Amino acid sequence: MNITIVAFDLWGFNKKIVDHLIKQGHEVTFLDLNAINYIYKSKWQRTGNFLNKVFFGKNIKKDYRNKTLIKRISELPKQDYVLIVNPNQFRNDIRLLLRNKTTNFIAYNYDSLARIPLPENHNELFDKIFSFDIEDVQNNSYLTLLTNFIYLDKLPYLQTQNKAFMILSKSYEREILLSRIANIFDKKGIYNYEFIVANPANKKVNKRIHLTEKHIKLDIVIDKMKNAEILILLVRPNQTGLSFRIFEAMALQKKVITNNQTIKKYDFYNSNNILVINNQVDDIADEFLTKPYEEIPEEIYYKYTLENFINTLFANLKKKINA
């Protein structure tokens, strides 16, 4: 089958879908907007682009990316399937081009509608729309729930050096909450934790939190997660979907502390493994911190694997095309 996947793949998660489909024998074209790079011809051009963005809303880099993407789409033969991730990150002319390349155009919204809404013409554009946000799905009949997936190989439970690990990007509310968790650990005499905030919005946080302006690669993050007993997952306001951190924790057999209240609705939820807190948390029970991880039953674990994600996403592929 000929399949095209279009995404802005900052962390490389969509590439994992591509690789798995290729292993299954499909012909896959991956159009990653993040991988289309514009090289400035001079420092003056860089300065000029900055001024154009600020005063005129024009962006050479963004225009180059869009033109390159349009060219690549135009060169595509007819596709059996096209998947676009977070479609509202792309211009409507690009979405329409993709619509004309297939009779099976599907969208996956890896964000809440409050943060990244769907295009206004989504009903005409897409044959099916999946969302990772359980409340968005419950409130909108045109959405089908599909969580993110386990992309790591399952590892046995291992002893670790660190009690907890967390990395997050600029988010004032989450930074304040992470600082509260750090303060709780400090009061308990637990200092072997590693908390990182990239591009912080607030620098008045617990002094043990590492603030950085650098992008930390996924493979480094995975190594740090492997070396921690507990992973911290803090969601942004209005987000109820499960981020990849939950599924990384499942594969690495790590316990989780999270403020995502909806996690209790899922069949893998186990209060021994997952502690749900509120944003005003002032303590973390010693019982949770000391109990060992309890393994998830295999039949439940499989439901959240990359293999089952793809089987769900492309469930009617063969039926439609072979009909």
C-alpha positions in Angstrom: 0.0 0.0 0.0 1.1 3.6 -0.7 0.8 5.7 2.5 1.8 9.3 3.1 2.3 10.7 6.6 2.5 14.5 7.2 3.6 15.9 10.5 5.8 18.4 12.3 7.9 15.7 14.0 9.9 17.5 16.7 10.6 14.5 18.9 10.6 11.7 16.2 7.4 9.9 17.4 5.8 9.9 14.0 8.9 8.5 12.4 8.3 5.4 14.5 4.9 4.9 12.9 6.6 5.3 9.5 9.3 2.7 10.3 6.8 0.2 11.6 4.7 0.5 8.4 7.8 0.0 6.2 8.5 -3.1 8.2 5.0 -4.3 7.3 5.9 -3.9 3.6 4.1 -0.7 2.8 5.5 2.1 0.6 5.6 5.1 2.9 6.3 8.7 2.2 7.1 10.8 5.3 6.7 14.6 4.9 8.2 16.0 8.1 7.9 19.8 8.2 10.4 19.9 11.0 13.0 18.3 8.7 12.7 21.0 6.0 15.4 23.5 6.9 16.1 26.9 5.4 19.7 28.1 5.4 20.2 31.8 5.6 22.5 33.2 2.9 23.9 35.9 5.3 23.5 37.3 8.7 21.8 40.3 7.1 19.1 38.0 5.7 18.6 36.5 9.1 18.2 40.0 10.6 15.8 41.0 7.8 13.7 37.9 8.4 13.4 38.8 12.1 12.2 42.3 11.3 9.8 41.0 8.7 8.3 38.6 11.2 7.9 41.3 13.9 6.6 44.1 11.7 4.9 42.5 8.7 4.1 38.9 9.8 6.3 37.4 7.0 8.7 34.6 7.6 11.2 33.4 4.9 11.8 30.1 6.8 8.1 29.3 7.1 7.4 30.3 3.4 10.3 28.0 2.3 9.0 25.1 4.3 5.5 25.5 2.9 6.7 25.8 -0.7 8.9 22.8 -0.3 6.1 20.8 1.2 3.7 21.8 -1.6 6.2 20.7 -4.2 6.7 17.3 -2.6 3.0 16.7 -2.3 2.4 17.8 -5.9 4.9 15.1 -7.0 3.2 12.3 -5.2 1.3 9.7 -7.1 -2.2 8.8 -5.9 -2.0 7.4 -2.3 -4.0 4.6 -0.7 -3.9 6.5 2.5 -2.8 9.9 3.8 -2.4 10.6 7.6 -1.9 14.2 8.8 -1.0 14.8 12.5 -2.3 18.0 14.1 -3.8 19.3 10.8 -4.3 22.8 12.0 -0.5 23.3 12.0 -0.7 23.3 8.2 -2.2 25.7 5.7 -5.5 25.0 4.1 -4.1 24.8 0.6 -1.7 22.1 1.8 -4.5 20.1 3.4 -6.6 20.4 0.2 -3.7 19.2 -1.9 -3.4 16.1 0.3 -7.2 15.6 0.1 -6.9 15.3 -3.6 -4.1 12.7 -3.4 -6.3 10.0 -1.7 -9.7 8.6 -1.0 -8.7 7.8 2.6 -7.6 11.0 4.3 -7.4 10.7 8.1 -6.3 13.1 10.8 -4.8 12.6 14.2 -5.0 15.4 16.8 -2.2 14.9 19.3 -3.4 17.9 21.4 -6.6 19.1 23.0 -9.0 21.1 20.8 -8.6 24.0 23.3 -4.9 24.2 22.3 -5.0 23.1 18.7 -8.5 23.2 17.2 -9.4 21.3 14.0 -9.7 23.2 10.7 -13.2 24.7 10.2 -13.7 22.5 7.2 -12.7 19.3 8.9 -16.0 17.5 8.1 -15.4 17.9 4.4 -11.7 17.3 4.5 -11.3 14.1 6.5 -12.7 10.6 6.2 -11.9 9.9 9.8 -10.5 12.0 12.7 -8.8 10.5 15.7 -8.0 12.3 18.9 -5.8 11.5 22.0 -8.0 13.6 24.3 -10.7 11.6 26.0 -12.9 14.6 26.9 -12.8 16.0 23.4 -13.9 12.6 22.1 -16.8 12.5 24.7 -17.9 16.0 23.7 -17.6 15.6 19.9 -19.2 12.7 18.1 -17.0 13.1 15.0 -13.9 12.2 16.9 -12.6 8.6 17.7 -10.4 8.1 20.7 -6.9 6.8 20.0 -4.2 7.3 22.7 -0.6 7.6 22.0 1.5 4.4 22.0 4.3 2.4 23.5 7.2 2.7 21.2 9.9 1.4 23.4 10.8 -2.3 24.0 9.5 -3.5 27.3 12.3 -3.6 29.9 12.4 -5.6 33.2 12.2 -3.7 36.4 15.6 -2.4 37.4 17.2 -0.7 40.4 17.9 2.9 39.7 20.1 5.7 41.0 17.4 8.4 41.0 14.1 8.5 42.7 12.3 10.7 40.1 12.7 12.4 36.8 10.8 15.1 34.9 11.5 17.2 31.9 9.1 19.9 30.6 9.1 22.8 28.3 8.0 26.4 29.0 4.8 26.3 31.0 4.4 28.6 34.0 1.7 26.6 35.8 3.5 23.3 35.4 6.8 24.9 36.5 5.2 26.0 39.7 3.7 22.6 40.4 7.0 20.9 39.6 8.7 23.2 42.1 6.1 22.1 44.8 6.9 18.5 44.1 10.7 19.2 44.5 10.0 21.0 47.8 8.1 17.9 49.0 11.0 15.6 48.1 13.4 18.0 49.9 11.3 17.9 53.1 11.4 14.1 53.0 15.1 14.1 52.6 14.9 12.8 49.0 17.5 14.6 46.9 18.3 12.1 44.2 15.8 13.5 41.7 16.4 15.2 38.3 14.0 17.8 37.2 14.6 19.8 34.0 12.8 22.8 32.5 13.7 23.9 29.0 13.1 27.5 28.1 11.6 28.3 31.5 8.8 30.8 31.9 9.6 31.2 35.6 13.0 31.2 37.2 11.8 31.4 40.8 11.6 27.7 41.4 13.2 25.1 43.6 17.0 25.6 43.3 17.5 21.9 42.5 15.5 22.2 39.2 17.8 22.5 36.3 16.8 25.4 33.9 18.2 25.2 30.4 17.7 26.9 27.0 18.9 23.8 25.1 16.8 21.2 23.4 17.5 17.8 24.9 17.4 14.9 22.5 14.9 12.0 23.0 17.6 9.3 23.4 19.1 11.3 26.3 15.7 11.7 27.9 15.1 8.0 27.6 18.4 7.2 29.4 17.4 9.6 32.2 14.0 7.9 32.5 15.6 4.5 32.7 17.6 5.7 35.6 14.6 6.9 37.7 12.1 5.0 39.8 9.3 7.5 39.3 8.4 9.7 36.2 6.6 12.9 36.8 3.9 13.9 34.2 2.3 17.3 34.5 -0.2 18.3 31.8 -1.1 21.8 30.6 -4.4 23.4 31.5 -7.3 22.0 29.5 -5.4 18.9 28.5 -6.9 15.5 29.3 -5.1 13.3 26.7 -2.3 11.0 27.7 1.2 12.2 26.6 4.0 9.8 25.6 5.4 9.9 29.1 2.7 7.5 30.3 3.5 5.0 27.6 7.2 5.3 28.2 6.6 4.6 31.9 4.6 1.5 30.9 7.4 0.1 28.8 10.1 1.0 31.3 8.0 -0.2 34.2 8.1 3.1 36.1 5.7 4.6 38.6 4.1 7.9 37.7 3.0 11.0 39.5 0.6 13.1 37.5 -2.0 15.9 37.7 -4.0 14.4 34.8 -7.2 13.4 36.6 -8.6 11.5 33.6 -5.9 8.8 33.8 -8.2 7.0 36.3 -10.6 6.3 33.4 -8.1 3.9 31.6 -7.9 0.2 32.2 -4.2 0.3 33.0 -4.7 2.6 35.9 -3.4 1.1 39.2 -3.1 3.4 42.3 0.0 1.5 43.3 1.7 2.6 40.1 0.1 6.0 39.4 -0.4 8.8 41.9 -2.9 11.4 40.8 -2.3 14.8 42.5 -3.9 18.2 42.2 -2.1 21.5 41.4 -2.0 22.5 45.1 -0.3 19.3 46.3 1.4 19.6 49.6 2.4 16.1 50.3 3.1 12.7 48.6 2.3 9.6 50.6 5.4 7.7 51.8 3.4 4.5 51.0 3.4 5.4 47.3 7.1 6.2 47.3 8.1 3.0 48.8 5.9 0.3 47.2 7.4 -1.6 44.3 5.9 -1.3 40.7 3.2 -3.8 39.8 3.4 -5.2 36.3 0.5 -4.4 33.9 -1.4 -7.5 32.6 -0.2 -8.4 29.1 -3.6 -8.1 27.4 -4.0 -4.6 28.6 -0.4 -3.7 27.8 -0.8 -4.8 24.2 -3.7 -2.4 23.6 -1.3 0.5 23.9 1.6 -0.7 21.8 2.6 0.9 18.5 1.5 -2.3 16.6 -2.1 -2.0 18.0 -2.0 1.8 17.4 -1.3 1.2 13.7 -3.9 -1.6 13.5 -6.5 0.8 14.8 -5.4 3.8 12.8 -5.5 1.9 9.5 -8.1 -0.7 10.5 -10.2 -0.3 7.3 -7.2 0.2 4.9 -7.3 -3.3 3.3 -11.1 -3.5 3.4 -11.5 -0.3 1.5 -8.8 -0.8 -1.0 -9.3 -4.5 -1.7 -13.1 -4.1 -1.9 
